[in-house]
């Protein structure tokens, strides 16, 4: 099963994408999608027209960009205290993933190495494939994940129609709920993949 784990819709900045754009393309490709709005939990989830949709949050804070699954939206209130944020997410059984760690506003780009490494040690996974960044940054992210023994994920980071379903995350198991998703990532039963041979 493949889920594209990093995408934006009506609640995020700099996008005009709507959920129907994802559903139409996902049906053609036979994949599922996660909507990870900027600092908001997407309000639709479950199956939409035969496509599994998972809701997450991309938290933007002073330490970088992070994708969260399995925690309530009010975790965003703690976004500028990184330790408190991670503890709060874990308290609810959720996970936190470093998005594009070496590009954009990634954790390894905006922090000194010591602080970045401390954060990486505490989070649950690293986004290795990101559809909006160059492959050189994928290689760096993969090395970071290997060093810290963290599971790897992939997401297109779609903001416009041309961004849809470039990369995703392949899961060993069938993922039917956020709990399944969280458990599979925590246990490393996933890997980043290209979608549609891109």
Buried (B, 14 or more C-beta within 10 A) or exposed (E): BBBBBBBBBBBBEEBEBEBEBBBEBBEEBEBBBBBBBBBBBBEEBEEBEEBBBBBBBBBBBEBBBBBBBBBEBEBBEBBEBBEEBBEBBBEEEBBBBBBBBBBBBBBBBBBEEEBBBEBBEEBBBBBBBBBBBEEEBBEBBBEBBEEBEBBBBBBBBBBEEEBBBBBBBBBEEEBBEBEBBBBBBBEBBBBBBBBBEE
